[in-house]
Amino acid sequence: MKQYDVIVIGAGNAALCAAVSAAEQGARVLVLERAPIDERGGNSAYSGGAIRVAYRDVEDLRAIMPDLSEDEIASTDFGIYDEDQFFDDLAKLSHYRMNQDLVSAVVWRSRETMLWMRGHGVRFVPIYGRQAYKIDGRFKFWGGLTVEAVGGGQGLVDSLFRAAEKMGVEIMYGARAMRLVRDDLTVSGVEVVHEQRSVQIHAGAVILASGGFHANAEWRARYLGPNWDLAKPRASRFNTGDGIRMALDIGAMSYGHWSGCHSVAYERNAPEFGEPGVLGLQKNSFPMGIMINARGERFFDEGADFRNYIYADLGRAILAQPDGIAWQIFDQHTAHLLSDEYRMKQITKVQADTLEELAEKMGDVDRRGFHDYIGRYNASVRTEVPFNPNIKDGRGTTGLAVPKTNWANPLSKPPYLAFGVTCGITFTYGGLRINEDAQVLDEEQAPIPGLYATGELVGGLYYGGYAGGAGLMSGAVFGRIAGGHAARRGK
């Protein structure tokens, strides 16, 4: 068996950044991808490709997106999103529980990492379609999220695969890593099942980048709690916690929010797992409407903040409702603001000219409860406050047990639209402890020689809340760090 300097387990954004970084240092690199080639790319391939990055002015963005035109700059308010804002967002959403050293590394290395990715062929553009509304002829970005990879998540990983292959990285598909091999106390390789054979592959360093355990129903029920085995995994079916398990088996430290996860409003009749090429089954325009449960009542403040900051908590709230389902409802006040994911064919959607007819078509909603609640909701909207989807406009409700803080409109302009949703789980927050050099730490918080980690199996970054685009950024930052350190050790 060929000898390698670095083995990377996984093949998503974090793993490929690690592989490219290691190859950049002259290391001989092998990537182990559990999926077949047509399902490669991990959770990253199922993402929208949005990446959160710190920038202080439009020139910082132009360096990342050199194709940005003068017309685009003139017609767009990109705002400012500096390192302090980025750090504060992650701190607040984690209720100040996050590992400050790890978060600081993500924040302060975000822009240089984007420029590094750009140098390896990844192209970026502004997220006009999902993160900015055009008001009075001018776009305004909101929620601290401005940049996405060309082609979304699939485009991102395709670009990174091309970069890795160009640099001589070898990729083994259908290869499931089962056990870490140790030479005394040093990790020196991996036991792999490939083509129905178990083989050991040796290297000077191993990087774990195989994601969390969102696709493992047993672990979801064990760690997230009752009924989480009913949530729909919306991304890769191969993220079952293998990397975490292998590291824990050799004494790595368990770390982070093990009962927490990223979960969204998701098409209720979606497939059992995410399917390549079938994206957009999440429903993230909920701030522009309301959500009701089977009793016909709202249960979540849809206008508490920009969707980037609250969408990852929504799945948990839906799962706690009767039968774990809900409906998102809009009228013609805001229907034109819905994102493209609401125009797909593979969705549960009903439309009606009256609210009574809408309740009948939804079928699983208490009609009397719905009628009574909508009457109270419509009367509670502060219509004297102007509606503006680009800012937290303060157009809320008064007197309701569950308020809507911003972007409230009475449901009064037919035709009415309703979309059936359930809980879709994207990734889990619990995992392994690493240091700022991406070394995996043992239970005494000492580095395990030869073992590094990046991506969704790293714990300590997210507790409770999540800021959209932070996952791809943290995976890229620590992937690049892990690859550099592993290459120097492996060589």
N, C-alpha and C positions, 0 to 999 in steps of 0.2 A: 504494500500500500504506500502511495506517495506521501512524503512528509511535507507538512505545511507549517508556516510560521504562525498563522492565525486562522482559526475556525470561527465563523459567525453562524449562530443558530437563529434562523428566521430570515425573511426576505422582504420586509416592508421598508418604509422610509428610514426608520432608525437603523435597521440592519444594513441596508445598502449604503447609508452614509458612513457607517462603521467600516464596511468593506472597502469603499472608495478611499477613505482616510488611511486605512492600513496599507492599501496598495500604493498610495501616494508616497509612503515611506519606504517602498521597495519590498514590502512583505509579500510572501506567497500566500494567497488568501483563498479559502474554500468557504462558500456559503451553502448551508444545508437548508433547503426549503422543503418542508413537510408536504406542501400542496403539489399537485401536478402543475405543469407549466401553464395550462389554461386557467388556473385559479391562483396563480402566483401573486405576490405583493402584499399579503397580510391584510390587516384592517385598513392600511393606507389606501389600497386600491378601491375601497368602498367609500372613502371620504370625499368631501367636496373639494379638497385640496387647499382649503383656507389655512394660512399660516400667520400667526400673530407675531409681529415684529415691532421693536421700538424704532421710532424715527422722530427727528426734531424739526424737519421741514420737508418741503417737496423735493429738494435736491437729494436728500437721503433716499427718498422713494425712487427718484429718477436713476440713481445708481443701481438700485435693485431691478428697476423696470426701464431700461434705456429706450424701449420702444414707445414710452409715454410721449404723446404728441403735445404740441403747444395748445391745440384746440382742447384737448382733454384737460390740460392743466388750467386753462382759462375758464372752463365750464364746470370745474369741480372744486369743492371745498374739502380737501383731504384732512384738514385739521392738524393737530400735533398729538403724537402719542409717544412720549418720551419714556425713558427707563423707569423713572419714579412712578408714572402712571401704570405702566405694565406691572411693576412689582406690587403696587398697591392693589390692583385688581386681583392678582393671584392671592395676595394676603387676605383680603376681605372675603373672597369667595371660599377660602379654606378656613374661615373663622380664626385666622392667625395661628393655625396649627401646623402649617407647612414647614418643611426644612428650609430655613432661610438661606443656608449656603447653597443648596441645590437650586433653589429658585433664583437666587442672585446670578448664578452661572448661566441659567437659561436667559434671563433678562439681559444681562450685560454682554452676552455673546451672541444675541439673536441676530443683530444686523450683520456682523462679520460672518456668521454662519450662512445667512442668505446670500451674501456676496460670494462666498466659497461655493455654494451650490450652483449659483449662476455661472461661476467659472467652470463648472463641470457639465454645463449644458442644460440645466434646469431653467426654464423661462417662466417669468411671473407677469401677471397683469392685475389691474384693479378689479375688485369684485363688484362691478356695477350692478349686476343682476340680483345680488342677494344682500348687499350691505349699504345701498344708497338709494334714496328716492329722489326723483327730479321734481323740484318745487320752483316755480317761477323761472324755468329754464336753466336751473343750476343744480347739480348733484351735490349732496352733502353726505359724507360717510359718518356712521354712528357705531358705537360699541367697541371702538378700538381695533377694529378688524378691517383691513384695507386691501390686503394682497392675497392672491391665490395662484396656484401653479396652473400653467396652461394645460388644458385637458383635465383639470380636476385632479383627484387622487390617482386615477389611472395614468394620467399624463405624467404626474410626478414620478411614480415608480418606474414607468417606462423609460423616462429620461435617466433615472439613476441606474437602471439595468444596463442601458447603453454605455453609460460612463464606466460602470464596473467591468463590463465585458471588454471594453476598449483597453482597460488597464490590466487585463489578463486575469481577472478574478474568475475562478471556476465556480459553477453553480450546479449543485446536485439536486434534482427534483425528486419528489416522492421519497425523501430521506427524513425519517423521524428520529430525532435524537432521543435516546432513552436514558442514558446515564453518563455522568461526568467521570472520566478516568483520572485517577490521581497517582502521582509518583511521589511517595511519602506525603507531604502536605500540599504539594503543588499540583494544580490542575494541568494535565498534560495531554488531554484529548477527550474524545467523545465516543461512546458506543452508539452505533446507528443501525436502524433497521432499514434496509434498502433492497428492493427487489426480492423480498421475502428471505433475506439473509441478514444476520447480525454480524456487523464488522466493527472493529475499533479503528478510529482514525486519530492519529497523533498530531500535536502541534505545540508550539511554545506558549500559546495563549488562546483562550476561548472567550468569545463575546456572546452573551445571552441577549437575544432580541426577538423572542418568539411570542411576545404579547402576554396579556393576562389570561383570565379564565372565563370570559363571557360566554364561550360556546360549551361550557361544561355544566350541564343542568344540575348534577349532584353538588358540585362546589358552589354554585349559585345558591342553592337551597341551604347548604351548610353554613356559608359565610355571609350571604346577603340577607337571608331570612326566609320565612314561610312565603310560599307562592312565587318566589323568584325563579323557580324552575318553570313557571308558566310564561315568563317574559320571552319575547322573540329576539334571538340574536340577529342583529341587522348587518353583520359583517362576516368576516372569515369564519368558516366552520372548524378551522384547524387550531384556533386559539383556545386550548383546553387547559392551560397552566403547566405544560411540560417543563418549560424553563424554570419556573418557580419551584416545582417539585424537585427537580434534579439538584438545584442549589440548596434547598432546605435539607435534602438527604445528606449533604456533606457538611452541614453545620452553618449554613448561611443564616443571617438574621432576618426574620420576618418583620415587615415594616409597612407603615402606612395605614390607610383606612380600609380595612378588609371587609367591612360591611357597607362600603360605599361604591358607587359606580356611576358612569355616564349613561343616562337613560332618557329617551326622548318619546315624543308622541309619534306613533308609527302606524302605518297601515294595518288595520286589524286582521285582514285576510292575506297578509304577506306570507311568503314561503317559510318553511321551517328554519332555514338559515338564509343569510344574504346570498344572492346569486350574481355572478359576474355579469355586468352589463345591465342589471336591473337596479338602478340607483334612484334616489328621490322618493323613496317610500316614507321617509320621515316627513312630518308636517310642522314646519317651523314658522308659519305666518300667524300663529295664534294670537300675538299681541293685537292684531287688527280686528279680532272678533271676540267671541266668548266660547268657553267650553262648558259642557254640561255632562252630568252623569246620568245613569238610568232613572234616577228620581226626578230628572229635569232641572237639577240645581247646579249652579257653579260651585267649584271646589278649589279653585286656584286663581291667584291674582295674575291674570294674563298681562297686565300692564305694570307689574312691579318694577321692571327694568327692561332695557333692550334685550331682545331674545338671546343674544350671545351669552348673557350672564345668567339666564334662568332656564334655558331650554334643556340643559342636561339634568335638571331636577324634575322635569315634567313627567317622565316615564314612571318614576316612583310614585308620584301623586296619582297618576291614572291607575296604576296597579292596585292602589289601596281602595279604589272605588268598587261598587257592586259589580261583580263579574269581570273586573279589571278592564273595563271599556269606557269610552267617552265619545262625545261628538263635538267637533269644532264647527261653529256656526258663524256665517257671515251674511251680510246683505250688500246691496249695491253701493253703500257708502264706501266700502273698502274692497270690494271684489277685485277691482282693477289693480290693487296692491299685492295680491297674492303671488307668491313665487311660482316658478314653472312646475314644481313638484305637485301642485294642485291641478295640473292639466294633463296628468298622465292617464292612460287607459286603465292601468291595474290598480284602481283605487275604489274604496267604498264611498259613494257619493250619491246624495239625493238633492233634488231641487224642487221648489214649490213656490206658488204665487201667494200663499197665505201661510201663516205660522201654524195654523191648525192642520193644514195639509202636510206641512213639513213634519210635524210630530207624528202624524199617521204613517208617513213614508219611512221615518226612522225606525219605527216598529218596536224597538226594545226600550223606549223611553216612556215614563208615566206621563200621559197626555195632560191630565189635570194639573199635576205638579209642574210640568213644563209651562203650561199656559199661565198659571198663577205666578210662577217665578219671573217669566219674561215681562209680565205686566209690572212687577215691582222693579225689575232691572231698568226697563225703559224710563220709568218715572224717576229713577235715581241719578240719571246721567246729568252732569253739569254742562248743559248745552251752551251756556253763556261763555264757556272757555273755548277758544279756537282750537280746532283739531290740526295737529302737525305731526306726521309720522317720523320726521327726521330728528325731533328732539323729544325729551320727556316733557310733554306739553301740559301736564297737570289737569288734563280733561278727564276727571275721574267720576266716581259715583259717591253718593252719600247715603248712609243709613242701611247698607247691606252688611250681613255678617261676614261675607267675603268681598272686600272692596275690589274694584278695578281702579288702579292708581293713575294710569295714563291711557290715552288713546281710546277712551270709551265713546261709543256711538249707540244711540238707540237702534234696535232692530225694527226698522219701519219702512225700509225702501226695498220692495221686492224686485226681482225674484230672490228668494232666500236659498242659501247653499249650506249643506251640512256634510261633513266628512267624518266617517267612522274611524276611530283610532284606538290603539292599545299601547302597551308598554314595549318599546324596543330598546334592547340593551346594546350599547356600543363597545364599552370596555370597562374593566374593573380597576379600582384604585389601589387595592392592596398588593403587595409584592415584596421585593427585596430591598435591602438598604445598600446604597452605594455612597462613595465619597465624591469629592469634586473631580477626581481623576477617573471616575466611572468604575472604580474597583469595587467588587462585591465584598461586603463586610461580613465577618462571622458574628456569633452571638456575643463576643467580647468587643465587638466593633473594631477588630483588626482586619486588614485586607486579607482575603484568601488569595495566595499567590497564583497568578496566571488566569484569574477569573474576573471578567468585566461584564457590565450590563447596561442596557439602554432601552428606551421605549416604554411600552405600557406595563411591563413587569417591574418597573422601578417604583417603589413606594415612597411616600413622603411629600409628593407634589400637590395632591388634590385631596381635600377633605370636605365632603358635603357638596360644595359648588365647583364649577369648572368654567373657565373662560374659553369660548370658542377659538380654535386655532392654536391653543397652547400645546396640545398633544403632539402635533407634527413638529412644532418648534423645539420642544424639549427632546423629542426623539432625535432630531437632527443635530442639536447641540451636543448631547451626550454620545450620540453615535460617532460624531467627528472626534470627540475627546477619547472615547474608548478605542477607536481604531488607531489613533496615533500612539497611545500608550501601549496597547497590545502589540503593535508592530515592533516597537522598540524592544519590548521584552521578548517577543517571539524570535526576533532575529538574533 
